[in-house]
Amino acid sequence: MKPIKYILLLLIVCLLTSCYTVRLRNVNGTPQPDPFSDRDDYYRGMAVVELDTTIGIKLTSKDFTYLIKEKEACESGKINIIEYRNTFGGILLNTITFGRKRKVKIKYVCEKP
């Protein structure tokens, strides 16, 4: 019975440590406001753009660049806040596909024009 407890404990620790969020913020700019936003989190009152996609990378590639195209949401073309979120499901997909597919969850806020 003890080995099952240790395996379960190890699985729980792996699940909890594999989920993390990294947020980068520009100190010199002002975030683009959104007066109609009804969020109650960190991004309250800001115009947030969310990307939730899966990207494909070749095994021989060392890095990948995801281009953010100019939209009406980002009139200034400058980014004030970027948040990258990694989850256990994203790590599992990356492991199963040997690094060829990656699940990306990004939130960003543009600077005020």
Secondary structure in CASP SS format (residue, H / E / C, confidence):
PFRMAT SS
TARGET T0000
AUTHOR 0000-0000-0000
METHOD secondary structure of the structure
MODEL  1
M C 1.00
K H 1.00
P H 1.00
I H 1.00
K H 1.00
Y H 1.00
I H 1.00
L H 1.00
L H 1.00
L H 1.00
L H 1.00
I H 1.00
V H 1.00
C H 1.00
L H 1.00
L H 1.00
T H 1.00
S C 1.00
C C 1.00
Y E 1.00
T E 1.00
V E 1.00
R E 1.00
L E 1.00
R E 1.00
N C 1.00
V C 1.00
N C 1.00
G C 1.00
T C 1.00
P E 1.00
Q C 1.00
P E 1.00
D C 1.00
P C 1.00
F C 1.00
S C 1.00
D C 1.00
R C 1.00
D C 1.00
D C 1.00
Y C 1.00
Y C 1.00
R C 1.00
G C 1.00
M E 1.00
A C 1.00
V E 1.00
V E 1.00
E E 1.00
L E 1.00
D E 1.00
T E 1.00
T E 1.00
I E 1.00
G E 1.00
I C 1.00
K C 1.00
L C 1.00
T C 1.00
S C 1.00
K C 1.00
D C 1.00
F C 1.00
T C 1.00
Y C 1.00
L C 1.00
I C 1.00
K C 1.00
E C 1.00
K C 1.00
E C 1.00
A C 1.00
C C 1.00
E C 1.00
S C 1.00
G C 1.00
K C 1.00
I E 1.00
N E 1.00
I E 1.00
I E 1.00
E E 1.00
Y E 1.00
R E 1.00
N E 1.00
T C 1.00
F H 1.00
G H 1.00
G H 1.00
I H 1.00
L H 1.00
L H 1.00
N H 1.00
T H 1.00
I H 1.00
T C 1.00
F C 1.00
G C 1.00
R C 1.00
K E 1.00
R E 1.00
K E 1.00
V E 1.00
K E 1.00
I E 1.00
K E 1.00
Y E 1.00
V E 1.00
C E 1.00
E E 1.00
K C 1.00
P C 1.00
END
